[in-house]
Amino acid sequence: MSTFLELHKIRPHVLREGVHARAVTGERMTLAVVDLEPNAGVPEHKHENEQLGFVISGSLTMRIGSEKRELHAGDTYTIPSDMPHEATAGAQGATVVDAFAPLRADWASLQRTDPSKGRWP
């Protein structure tokens, strides 16, 4: 585990086609910058991890439980443990920051791509 990392040097995890996460993982939590290509979606799923996040660019429509909302830069969201949720990026794509506790150990087995700049500086 490194103390300092440059975001563009982190190898992104491929969460699904058009959705890549650059993750910084500590002992008990994961922080991820997630890029979603235009109209890319993450279908309904749930996980044991509590998830907090915010949109830093673009837009996405997110459903958490039975509540659905279009989110834009500066909007935040809270997803309790084991709560079904899904998201679809807008026409310009989106970049979000997500924090997970406990850490996303399941991501360790995902395909990773070469380091790259990403959608957000």
C-alpha positions in Angstrom: 0.0 0.0 0.0 1.4 3.4 -1.1 1.0 6.5 1.0 0.8 8.8 -2.1 -0.5 7.9 -5.6 -1.1 9.9 -8.7 -4.6 9.2 -10.1 -3.5 8.8 -13.7 -0.9 6.2 -12.7 -3.5 3.9 -11.1 -4.5 0.9 -13.3 -8.3 1.1 -13.6 -10.5 -1.9 -12.7 -13.0 -2.7 -15.5 -16.3 -2.9 -13.6 -18.1 -3.5 -16.9 -17.9 -2.2 -20.5 -17.7 1.6 -20.3 -17.2 1.7 -16.5 -13.7 1.9 -15.0 -12.7 2.5 -11.4 -9.3 3.8 -10.2 -9.2 2.6 -6.6 -7.2 3.6 -3.6 -7.5 0.8 -1.0 -6.6 1.0 2.6 -6.9 -1.5 5.4 -10.7 -1.0 5.9 -12.0 1.1 3.1 -11.8 1.8 -0.7 -12.0 5.2 -2.4 -12.6 5.1 -6.1 -12.8 7.5 -9.0 -15.2 5.9 -11.4 -15.5 7.0 -15.0 -18.7 6.1 -16.9 -18.7 6.5 -20.7 -21.7 8.2 -22.3 -24.9 6.2 -21.6 -22.9 3.4 -19.9 -24.9 1.6 -17.2 -24.4 -0.4 -14.1 -27.4 -2.8 -13.7 -29.1 -3.4 -10.4 -26.8 -5.0 -7.9 -26.1 -4.9 -4.1 -23.1 -5.5 -1.9 -22.3 -5.7 1.8 -20.3 -2.5 1.5 -21.8 0.8 2.6 -21.2 3.3 -0.3 -21.0 7.1 -0.2 -20.4 9.1 -3.3 -20.6 12.3 -5.3 -20.6 13.4 -8.9 -17.6 15.4 -10.0 -18.5 15.8 -13.7 -21.3 14.9 -16.1 -24.6 13.4 -15.0 -26.2 10.0 -14.2 -29.5 8.7 -13.3 -29.3 6.6 -10.1 -31.9 4.4 -8.4 -31.3 3.5 -4.8 -33.9 1.2 -3.4 -37.2 2.7 -4.8 -35.9 6.2 -5.1 -34.7 7.4 -8.5 -33.0 10.7 -9.3 -30.9 12.4 -12.0 -27.6 13.6 -10.4 -25.2 16.3 -11.6 -21.8 17.6 -10.5 -21.9 18.4 -6.8 -24.7 16.0 -6.0 -24.2 13.3 -3.4 -25.6 9.9 -2.6 -25.7 7.3 0.2 -26.2 3.6 -0.4 -26.7 1.5 2.7 -25.2 -2.0 2.9 -27.2 -4.6 0.8 -29.4 -2.0 -0.8 -30.3 -2.7 -4.4 -29.1 0.2 -6.7 -28.3 0.9 -10.3 -26.9 3.8 -12.4 -26.8 5.0 -16.0 -24.6 7.8 -17.2 -26.0 10.7 -19.2 -25.2 11.6 -22.8 -21.9 13.2 -21.8 -20.8 10.5 -19.4 -19.9 11.0 -15.8 -17.2 10.8 -13.2 -18.0 10.0 -9.6 -16.1 9.4 -6.4 -17.2 6.5 -4.3 -16.1 5.5 -0.8 -16.8 1.9 0.3 -16.6 0.3 3.8 -15.5 -2.3 4.2 -13.0 -2.3 1.3 -14.0 -3.7 -2.1 -12.0 -6.9 -1.8 -14.0 -8.4 -4.7 -12.4 -5.9 -7.1 -9.0 -7.7 -6.7 -10.1 -10.3 -9.2 -11.4 -7.9 -11.9 -9.6 -7.2 -15.2 -7.4 -4.0 -15.1 -6.3 -1.8 -17.9 -3.1 0.2 -18.4 -2.9 3.5 -16.5 -4.5 6.4 -18.3 -5.6 9.9 -17.7 -9.3 9.1 -17.4 -12.3 11.5 -17.9 -11.4 13.8 -15.0 -8.1 15.5 -14.3 
